[in-house]
Amino acid sequence: MTHATEEQLTIRTDEVRKSPTDSGSVVMIVRRPTVDQREVLGSAELNVAEGIAGDNWSQRSSKRTDDGSPHPDMQLNLINSRVSAILADDPDQRALAGDQLHVDSATKHDNSIMI
């Protein structure tokens, strides 16, 4: 795997700043059925018990709970799809980020864009 140069990252960062702030779309859905395994899905069922059905969230420990159980507020992880594209050109490589939803959207806050 090759890494982008600083110049390439700067150019790509400008593209991230163009993320829509008034709407968005899910670009990629990734399920983690077991540790270190990823499945890119065309659609997914969301539920309270697992987040994405078949994801291993409910089996993973968390450092953010007193007893190490899965954190109930962390079932789904989102990443801006333009950011994940900076990290890897290949969608299979993007899936390794660990985020289940790659979304083309950002939140505008004052004069800055929150990704």
Backbone as a printed PyTorch tensor [residue, N CA C, xyz], in Angstrom:
tensor([[[  0.8380,  -1.1700,   0.0000],
         [  0.0000,   0.0000,   0.0000],
         [  0.8870,   1.2400,   0.0000]],

        [[  0.6070,   2.1670,  -0.9000],
         [  1.3830,   3.4000,  -0.9480],
         [  0.6360,   4.4950,  -0.1800]],

        [[  1.3770,   5.4410,   0.3110],
         [  0.8050,   6.5390,   1.0790],
         [  0.8390,   7.8130,   0.2550]],

        [[ -0.1610,   8.6460,   0.4390],
         [ -0.2470,   9.9110,  -0.2920],
         [  0.8360,  10.8670,   0.1940]],

        [[  1.2810,  11.7220,  -0.7150],
         [  2.2470,  12.7520,  -0.3540],
         [  1.5230,  13.8840,   0.3660]],

        [[  2.2700,  14.7660,   0.9940],
         [  1.6690,  15.9150,   1.6750],
         [  0.8900,  16.7820,   0.6840]],

        [[  1.4320,  16.9660,  -0.5010],
         [  0.7430,  17.7620,  -1.5210],
         [ -0.5850,  17.1080,  -1.9250]],

        [[ -0.5820,  15.7980,  -2.1160],
         [ -1.8170,  15.0930,  -2.4580],
         [ -2.8490,  15.2000,  -1.3380]],

        [[ -2.3890,  15.1060,  -0.0970],
         [ -3.3090,  15.2230,   1.0350],
         [ -3.9220,  16.6230,   1.1080]],

        [[ -3.1240,  17.6310,   0.8350],
         [ -3.6280,  19.0090,   0.8460],
         [ -4.7000,  19.1990,  -0.2120]],

        [[ -4.4660,  18.7120,  -1.4100],
         [ -5.4460,  18.8160,  -2.4910],
         [ -6.7210,  18.0680,  -2.1120]],

        [[ -6.5770,  16.8820,  -1.5710],
         [ -7.7340,  16.0760,  -1.1910],
         [ -8.4900,  16.6920,  -0.0190]],

        [[ -7.7920,  17.3700,   0.8660],
         [ -8.4410,  18.0180,   1.9970],
         [ -9.3840,  19.1120,   1.5070]],

        [[ -9.0090,  19.8080,   0.4550],
         [ -9.9040,  20.8130,  -0.1260],
         [-11.2110,  20.1680,  -0.5750]],

        [[-11.1510,  18.9480,  -1.0820],
         [-12.3590,  18.2310,  -1.5010],
         [-13.2390,  17.8990,  -0.2900]],

        [[-12.6260,  17.5800,   0.8260],
         [-13.3870,  17.2850,   2.0520],
         [-14.1800,  18.5140,   2.4820]],

        [[-13.5840,  19.6780,   2.3570],
         [-14.2580,  20.9200,   2.7450],
         [-15.4960,  21.1970,   1.8950]],

        [[-15.6230,  20.5350,   0.7690],
         [-16.7900,  20.6950,  -0.1040],
         [-17.9300,  19.7430,   0.2710]],

        [[-17.7790,  18.9930,   1.3490],
         [-18.8260,  18.0690,   1.7900],
         [-20.1250,  18.8300,   2.0180]],

        [[-21.2470,  18.2540,   1.6080],
         [-22.5270,  18.9380,   1.8160],
         [-22.8340,  19.0990,   3.3000]],

        [[-23.3940,  20.2460,   3.6670],
         [-23.7320,  20.5010,   5.0600],
         [-25.2400,  20.5170,   5.3010]],

        [[-26.0240,  20.5060,   4.2270],
         [-27.4720,  20.5490,   4.4050],
         [-28.1550,  19.2390,   4.0370]],

        [[-27.3900,  18.2820,   3.5810],
         [-27.9050,  16.9590,   3.2440],
         [-26.7210,  16.0060,   3.2330]],

        [[-26.9830,  14.7700,   2.9070],
         [-25.8930,  13.8110,   2.8410],
         [-26.3800,  12.4760,   2.3390]],

        [[-25.4370,  11.5880,   2.1080],
         [-25.7920,  10.2510,   1.6460],
         [-24.8000,   9.2380,   2.2090]],

        [[-25.3010,   8.0330,   2.4040],
         [-24.4380,   6.9380,   2.8460],
         [-23.7360,   6.3930,   1.6100]],

        [[-22.4170,   6.4270,   1.6360],
         [-21.6150,   6.0050,   0.4950],
         [-21.1750,   4.5510,   0.6500]],

        [[-20.9010,   4.1450,   1.8820],
         [-20.4560,   2.7680,   2.1200],
         [-20.9380,   2.3200,   3.4890]],

        [[-21.3470,   1.0530,   3.5600],
         [-21.7490,   0.4230,   4.8160],
         [-20.8010,  -0.7520,   5.0540]],

        [[-20.2070,  -0.7820,   6.2340],
         [-19.2430,  -1.8320,   6.5600],
         [-19.6890,  -2.5380,   7.8350]],

        [[-19.7390,  -3.8450,   7.7700],
         [-20.0590,  -4.6640,   8.9470],
         [-18.7790,  -5.3550,   9.3940]],

        [[-18.6130,  -5.4610,  10.7160],
         [-17.4590,  -6.1460,  11.3030],
         [-17.9490,  -7.4190,  11.9810]],

        [[-18.0320,  -8.5250,  11.2510],
         [-18.5870,  -9.7510,  11.8390],
         [-17.7010, -10.3660,  12.9230]],

        [[-16.4110, -10.2510,  12.7900],
         [-15.4580, -10.7130,  13.8040],
         [-14.2900,  -9.7370,  13.8300]],

        [[-13.4360,  -9.8890,  14.8130],
         [-12.2610,  -9.0200,  14.9280],
         [-11.4240,  -9.1320,  13.6560]],

        [[-10.9880,  -7.9900,  13.1360],
         [-10.1340,  -7.8930,  11.9420],
         [-10.8010,  -8.3700,  10.6550]],

        [[-12.1150,  -8.5020,  10.6380],
         [-12.8230,  -8.8800,   9.4160],
         [-13.8190,  -7.7770,   9.0750]],

        [[-13.9360,  -7.4600,   7.7870],
         [-14.8690,  -6.4320,   7.3280],
         [-15.6630,  -6.9600,   6.1390]],

        [[-16.9280,  -6.5650,   6.0860],
         [-17.7910,  -6.8800,   4.9470],
         [-18.4200,  -5.5780,   4.4670]],

        [[-18.2220,  -5.2490,   3.1980],
         [-18.8670,  -4.0830,   2.6130],
         [-20.2440,  -4.5350,   2.1390]],

        [[-21.2840,  -3.8340,   2.6090],
         [-22.6660,  -4.2180,   2.3310],
         [-23.3460,  -3.2150,   1.4100]],

        [[-24.3260,  -3.6830,   0.6590],
         [-25.1470,  -2.8050,  -0.1600],
         [-26.2740,  -2.1730,   0.6380]],

        [[-26.6920,  -2.8470,   1.7090],
         [-27.7130,  -2.3310,   2.6160],
         [-27.5130,  -3.0310,   3.9540]],

        [[-28.1310,  -2.4760,   4.9890],
         [-27.9720,  -3.0710,   6.3140],
         [-29.2170,  -2.8220,   7.1440]],

        [[-29.4520,  -3.7250,   8.0680],
         [-30.5280,  -3.5610,   9.0390],
         [-29.9160,  -2.9790,  10.3100]],

        [[-30.5150,  -1.9000,  10.8130],
         [-30.0690,  -1.3150,  12.0700],
         [-31.0070,  -1.7660,  13.1770]],

        [[-30.4300,  -2.1420,  14.3280],
         [-31.2610,  -2.4940,  15.4680],
         [-30.5710,  -2.0880,  16.7610]],

        [[-31.3370,  -2.0220,  17.8280],
         [-30.8300,  -1.5450,  19.1110],
         [-29.8040,  -2.5090,  19.7100]],

        [[-29.9620,  -3.7960,  19.5010],
         [-29.0800,  -4.7880,  20.1200],
         [-27.6810,  -4.8110,  19.5200]],

        [[-27.5770,  -4.6210,  18.2010],
         [-26.2830,  -4.7790,  17.5340],
         [-25.7800,  -3.5280,  16.8280]],

        [[-26.6180,  -2.5460,  16.6350],
         [-26.2550,  -1.4530,  15.7450],
         [-26.5780,  -1.9280,  14.3430]],

        [[-25.5750,  -2.3450,  13.6030],
         [-25.7960,  -3.0020,  12.3090],
         [-25.9150,  -4.4990,  12.5770]],

        [[-27.0040,  -5.1080,  12.1090],
         [-27.2150,  -6.5400,  12.3140],
         [-26.0180,  -7.3310,  11.8100]],

        [[-25.4940,  -8.2010,  12.6540],
         [-24.3520,  -9.0310,  12.2990],
         [-23.0060,  -8.4140,  12.6360]],

        [[-23.0030,  -7.1830,  13.1330],
         [-21.7580,  -6.5270,  13.5370],
         [-21.3520,  -7.0420,  14.9110]],

        [[-20.0700,  -7.0550,  15.1800],
         [-19.5960,  -7.6070,  16.4550],
         [-19.5360,  -6.5750,  17.5760]],

        [[-20.1710,  -5.4140,  17.3950],
         [-20.1570,  -4.3840,  18.4320],
         [-20.5700,  -4.9480,  19.7890]],

        [[-21.6190,  -5.7350,  19.8240],
         [-22.1510,  -6.2300,  21.0960],
         [-21.2350,  -7.2400,  21.7800]],

        [[-20.1810,  -7.6590,  21.1110],
         [-19.2460,  -8.6380,  21.6720],
         [-17.9040,  -8.0050,  22.0320]],

        [[-17.7710,  -6.7090,  21.7820],
         [-16.4890,  -6.0360,  21.9980],
         [-16.5010,  -5.2700,  23.3160]],

        [[-15.4120,  -5.3210,  24.0210],
         [-15.3210,  -4.5820,  25.2790],
         [-15.0200,  -3.1070,  24.9930]],

        [[-15.2820,  -2.2770,  25.9890],
         [-15.0320,  -0.8490,  25.8560],
         [-14.2760,  -0.3480,  27.0790]],

        [[-13.3170,   0.5170,  26.8540],
         [-12.5980,   1.1490,  27.9610],
         [-13.4280,   2.2810,  28.5580]],

        [[-14.5380,   2.6110,  27.9230],
         [-15.3530,   3.7430,  28.3670],
         [-16.5290,   3.3400,  29.2590]],

        [[-16.6420,   2.0600,  29.5830],
         [-17.6540,   1.6260,  30.5470],
         [-16.9340,   1.0760,  31.7730]],

        [[-17.5490,   1.2280,  32.9290],
         [-16.9140,   0.7990,  34.1800],
         [-16.6010,  -0.6930,  34.2020]],

        [[-17.5020,  -1.4970,  33.6310],
         [-17.3130,  -2.9540,  33.6720],
         [-16.6980,  -3.5300,  32.3920]],

        [[-16.3350,  -2.6560,  31.4390],
         [-15.7210,  -3.1260,  30.1950],
         [-16.7060,  -3.6400,  29.1680]],

        [[-18.0050,  -3.5240,  29.4600],
         [-19.0160,  -3.9930,  28.5080],
         [-19.0910,  -3.0290,  27.3140]],

        [[-19.7190,  -3.4650,  26.2230],
         [-19.8560,  -2.5770,  25.0660],
         [-20.5610,  -1.2750,  25.4550]],

        [[-20.0670,  -0.1690,  24.9540],
         [-20.6390,   1.1360,  25.2910],
         [-21.9330,   1.3350,  24.5010]],

        [[-23.0590,   1.5660,  25.1760],
         [-24.3430,   1.6570,  24.4790],
         [-24.4630,   2.8590,  23.5400]],

        [[-23.6200,   3.8570,  23.7050],
         [-23.6770,   5.0270,  22.8330],
         [-22.6990,   4.9420,  21.6660]],

        [[-22.0880,   3.7790,  21.4760],
         [-21.0650,   3.6570,  20.4400],
         [-21.3170,   2.4730,  19.5100]],

        [[-22.5940,   2.1910,  19.2380],
         [-22.9270,   1.0680,  18.3630],
         [-22.5180,   1.3360,  16.9270]],

        [[-22.6540,   2.5750,  16.4880],
         [-22.3290,   2.9390,  15.1060],
         [-21.2440,   4.0020,  15.0840]],

        [[-20.3130,   3.8430,  14.1750],
         [-19.2760,   4.8350,  13.9680],
         [-19.4190,   5.3800,  12.5660]],

        [[-19.3400,   6.6940,  12.4490],
         [-19.4480,   7.3470,  11.1470],
         [-18.1380,   8.0300,  10.8030]],

        [[-17.8240,   8.0310,   9.5230],
         [-16.6830,   8.7740,   9.0120],
         [-17.1390,   9.4850,   7.7430]],

        [[-16.6450,  10.6680,   7.5320],
         [-16.9200,  11.3740,   6.2920],
         [-16.2970,  10.5590,   5.1600]],

        [[-17.0830,  10.2450,   4.1510],
         [-16.5950,   9.3920,   3.0580],
         [-15.4470,  10.0390,   2.2910]],

        [[-15.3950,  11.3550,   2.2730],
         [-14.2940,  12.0400,   1.5880],
         [-12.9960,  11.9040,   2.3900]],

        [[-13.1310,  11.8380,   3.7120],
         [-11.9570,  11.6040,   4.5500],
         [-11.4550,  10.1770,   4.3420]],

        [[-12.3670,   9.2020,   4.3330],
         [-11.9190,   7.8160,   4.1390],
         [-11.2880,   7.6430,   2.7600]],

        [[-11.7480,   8.4150,   1.7720],
         [-11.1390,   8.3510,   0.4370],
         [ -9.7280,   8.9260,   0.4420]],

        [[ -9.4670,   9.8870,   1.3410],
         [ -8.1010,  10.4030,   1.4820],
         [ -7.1900,   9.3140,   2.0280]],

        [[ -7.7140,   8.5620,   2.9690],
         [ -6.9140,   7.5350,   3.6190],
         [ -6.5950,   6.3630,   2.7050]],

        [[ -7.5220,   6.0530,   1.7900],
         [ -7.3030,   4.9190,   0.8900],
         [ -8.1380,   5.0890,  -0.3740]],

        [[ -7.5190,   4.8680,  -1.5270],
         [ -8.2480,   4.9360,  -2.7880],
         [ -9.1700,   3.7300,  -2.9700]],

        [[ -8.7200,   2.5810,  -2.5280],
         [ -9.4510,   1.3210,  -2.6960],
         [-10.5300,   1.1810,  -1.6210]],

        [[-11.8130,   0.9990,  -2.0060],
         [-12.8850,   0.8390,  -1.0070],
         [-12.6320,  -0.2860,  -0.0030]],

        [[-11.9900,  -1.3610,  -0.4260],
         [-11.6920,  -2.4440,   0.5170],
         [-10.7410,  -1.9680,   1.6090]],

        [[ -9.8180,  -1.0870,   1.2490],
         [ -8.9020,  -0.5250,   2.2350],
         [ -9.6370,   0.4720,   3.1490]],

        [[-10.5870,   1.2200,   2.5830],
         [-11.3780,   2.1680,   3.3920],
         [-12.1510,   1.4340,   4.4770]],

        [[-12.6220,   0.2570,   4.1610],
         [-13.4100,  -0.5260,   5.1240],
         [-12.6090,  -0.8520,   6.3790]],

        [[-11.2960,  -0.8760,   6.2720],
         [-10.4490,  -1.2170,   7.4140],
         [-10.4130,  -0.1260,   8.4800]],

        [[-10.9400,   1.0660,   8.1730],
         [-10.9410,   2.1620,   9.1420],
         [-11.7090,   1.7880,  10.4090]],

        [[-12.6680,   0.8890,  10.3060],
         [-13.4410,   0.4660,  11.4740],
         [-14.7800,   1.1640,  11.6060]],

        [[-15.0030,   2.1890,  10.8080],
         [-16.2800,   2.8960,  10.8400],
         [-17.2850,   2.1390,   9.9820]],

        [[-18.5120,   2.0010,  10.5020],
         [-19.5160,   1.2540,   9.7450],
         [-20.1780,   2.0850,   8.6580]],

        [[-20.3750,   3.3690,   8.8940],
         [-21.0580,   4.2060,   7.9100],
         [-20.1030,   5.2800,   7.3870]],

        [[-19.8790,   5.2530,   6.0810],
         [-19.0760,   6.2730,   5.4020],
         [-20.0870,   7.1970,   4.7280]],

        [[-20.1650,   8.4400,   5.2090],
         [-21.2420,   9.3470,   4.8320],
         [-20.6820,  10.5960,   4.1650]],

        [[-21.2760,  10.9760,   3.0410],
         [-20.8820,  12.2160,   2.3720],
         [-21.7160,  13.3440,   2.9560]],

        [[-21.2550,  13.8760,   4.0750],
         [-21.9460,  14.9480,   4.7740],
         [-21.0140,  15.5100,   5.8310]],

        [[-21.2730,  16.7350,   6.2190],
         [-20.5180,  17.3800,   7.2870],
         [-21.4540,  18.3310,   8.0060]],

        [[-21.0770,  18.7300,   9.1830],
         [-21.8670,  19.6660,   9.9620],
         [-21.1850,  21.0170,   9.9330]],

        [[-21.9170,  22.0320,   9.5780],
         [-21.3540,  23.3810,   9.5680],
         [-21.5090,  23.9690,  10.9620]],

        [[-20.4330,  24.4610,  11.5130],
         [-20.4390,  25.0440,  12.8430],
         [-19.7080,  26.3830,  12.7730]],

        [[-20.4370,  27.4750,  12.9780],
         [-19.8900,  28.8110,  12.8080],
         [-19.3060,  28.9340,  11.4070]],

        [[-18.0300,  29.2300,  11.2980],
         [-17.4010,  29.3860,   9.9860],
         [-16.5490,  28.1870,   9.5980]],

        [[-16.6600,  27.1090,  10.3530],
         [-15.8420,  25.9400,  10.0380],
         [-16.7300,  24.7430,   9.7370]],

        [[-16.1430,  23.7520,   9.1200],
         [-16.8550,  22.5140,   8.7890],
         [-16.4010,  21.4370,   9.7690]],

        [[-17.3640,  20.7910,  10.4160],
         [-17.0690,  19.6940,  11.3240],
         [-17.2480,  18.3960,  10.5610]],

        [[-16.2350,  17.5740,  10.5210],
         [-16.2880,  16.3370,   9.7630],
         [-16.3890,  15.1750,  10.7390]]])
